Amino acid sequence: MIKKIILNNFLSHTDTSLDFHPGITVFVGHNGSGKSSIIDSITFALFDEHTRKSDKNLLTRGMGGYVNNETGSFVILEFSIGPTNYRIRRQIDSQGRLTSAKL
């Protein structure tokens, strides 16, 4: 079960933390509000996969298309399988290169 996700400079999320609880979770919002970004962040954290063609496209971009944070982006995912809890942190630099993946 996914318990928590933290997004920093990931797509439309500059600093987002979401807690999940047992049951069904539904994301509701306007187009472009970041619903799909949450799903991409989960698959990126778990499998280094996403729908954005390039890791460079995962970075939050501000005015003029520049990356908001020169240090890049990271996703932290906390989940459990049975009684065991896990925490994954996957980070990319400002050029979209994977710099860290820790379980």
C-alpha positions as CSV (number, residue, x, y, z in Angstrom):
1,M,0.0,0.0,0.0
2,I,1.3,3.5,-0.9
3,K,1.4,5.5,2.3
4,K,3.0,8.9,1.3
5,I,4.6,10.7,-1.6
6,I,6.7,13.8,-1.6
7,L,7.4,15.7,-4.8
8,N,10.0,18.4,-5.1
9,N,10.2,20.3,-8.4
10,F,8.5,17.4,-10.2
11,L,6.4,18.5,-13.2
12,S,3.7,20.8,-11.9
13,H,4.5,20.2,-8.2
14,T,7.2,22.5,-6.7
15,D,6.7,21.2,-3.1
16,T,3.9,18.6,-2.6
17,S,3.3,16.0,0.1
18,L,0.4,13.6,0.0
19,D,-0.6,11.1,2.6
20,F,-2.6,8.0,1.4
21,H,-5.0,6.0,3.6
22,P,-6.5,2.5,3.2
23,G,-9.2,2.4,0.6
24,I,-9.6,4.0,-2.8
25,T,-7.9,7.2,-3.7
26,V,-9.4,9.4,-6.5
27,F,-7.6,12.5,-7.9
28,V,-10.0,15.2,-9.1
29,G,-9.0,18.6,-10.6
30,H,-8.9,20.8,-13.6
31,N,-6.7,20.0,-16.7
32,G,-3.1,20.8,-15.9
33,S,-3.5,20.7,-12.2
34,G,-1.1,17.8,-11.6
35,K,-3.2,14.7,-11.4
36,S,-1.3,12.7,-14.0
37,S,2.0,14.0,-12.5
38,I,1.2,12.2,-9.3
39,I,0.8,8.9,-11.2
40,D,4.0,9.6,-13.1
41,S,5.8,10.3,-9.9
42,I,4.8,6.9,-8.5
43,T,5.9,5.0,-11.5
44,F,9.1,7.0,-11.7
45,A,9.9,6.3,-8.0
46,L,9.2,2.6,-8.3
47,F,10.3,1.7,-11.8
48,D,12.2,4.7,-13.2
49,E,9.4,4.9,-15.8
50,H,7.0,7.7,-16.8
51,T,5.0,9.0,-19.8
52,R,7.1,12.2,-20.4
53,K,9.6,10.8,-23.0
54,S,12.7,12.2,-21.2
55,D,13.7,12.6,-17.6
56,K,14.5,16.2,-18.4
57,N,10.8,16.8,-19.0
58,L,10.1,15.8,-15.3
59,L,11.6,19.0,-14.0
60,T,9.3,21.9,-12.9
61,R,9.8,24.8,-15.3
62,G,9.0,28.4,-14.6
63,M,8.8,31.5,-16.8
64,G,10.7,31.2,-20.0
65,G,11.0,27.4,-19.7
66,Y,13.9,27.5,-17.2
67,V,14.2,24.9,-14.4
68,N,13.0,26.4,-11.1
69,N,15.6,24.8,-9.0
70,E,19.2,24.3,-10.1
71,T,19.6,21.3,-7.9
72,G,17.0,19.3,-9.9
73,S,14.0,17.3,-8.7
74,F,13.2,14.4,-6.4
75,V,10.4,12.0,-5.5
76,I,10.1,10.2,-2.2
77,L,7.6,7.3,-2.0
78,E,6.7,5.5,1.2
79,F,4.8,2.2,0.9
80,S,4.3,-1.1,2.6
81,I,4.2,-4.7,1.5
82,G,2.6,-6.7,4.2
83,P,4.2,-5.7,7.5
84,T,7.3,-4.3,5.9
85,N,7.6,-0.6,5.2
86,Y,9.8,0.9,2.4
87,R,11.0,4.3,1.4
88,I,12.3,5.1,-2.1
89,R,14.0,8.4,-3.0
90,R,14.8,9.0,-6.7
91,Q,16.5,12.2,-7.7
92,I,17.5,13.8,-11.0
93,D,19.7,16.8,-11.6
94,S,18.7,20.0,-13.4
95,Q,19.7,18.4,-16.7
96,G,17.4,15.4,-16.1
97,R,20.2,12.9,-15.3
98,L,19.5,10.4,-12.6
99,T,21.8,11.3,-9.6
100,S,20.4,9.1,-6.9
101,A,18.1,6.1,-6.4
102,K,17.9,4.7,-2.8
103,L,15.6,2.2,-1.3
